[in-house]
């Protein structure tokens, strides 16, 4: 079941769809935002990267917006 994110062709590779590419970009952007926020708080880079891996999946858009505002003001 690909949910429209990948295209599977017999005897060929798996190809990411435009929808899959958009989802990957949103995920990357969320991760980078959480890392920037944690860095602005003074968290060491290695720890910020590790912590962002879990945190990014559980945050609302409202919280992400607040983190974005904070990170911009404090970077």
N, C-alpha and C positions, 0 to 999 in steps of 0.2 A: 504494500500500500504506500504510494508515494505522496499522496495529498496534493498533487500538482507541483511539487517542489523539485522533482527530478523526472527525467524521461529515460526510460529503460528500453533499449533496442536490442533485439535478439542478436547474439553473437557480436555485440559491440560494447562499448563502454557505457557508463551511466553519465547522463548529461544533466546539469542543473538548469532548471527553467528560469524564465524572467522572474517568476514569483519566488522561486528558491533564492535567486540572487538578491532580491529585495529583502527577504527575510534574513539572509546572512548579513547584509549591510546593516540592518536594524540591530541585529544582535551584536555586531562588532561595535557599532556606535554606542550602545548601552554599556558594553564592557569598558570602552575607552572613557566614557563619562564617569563611571564609578571609579575607575583608576585615578582620573584627574581629581575628583572630589577627595578621595582618600589621600592623595599626594598633597593637596591643599591643606588638609588637616595635619600634615606632618608625618604620615605613615610612610615608612621606608618603601622604596619601589618594589622590592621583591615581595614584601608582605602585601602591599596594595594590589599587585597582580594576582596573588593567590586568593586573597579575600574577595576580590571582584568576581572571580569565577563562580562563586556561590551566590553572592548577594544580588548580582545583576538580574537574576531570573525571578526574583521575588519582589521587585519594587514596582509601585504604581507609577503611572505617567506623572501624577502630581508630585510625587517624591523625586522622580528624575528631573522634573522642571526646577524644583527647589535646589537640587544638587547642582544642576547646570548653572543656575544663577550664582550660587555660592562659589563654584569653581571658577567662573569667569571673574568674579570680583576679587578672588584671592589667589590668582595664579600669577 
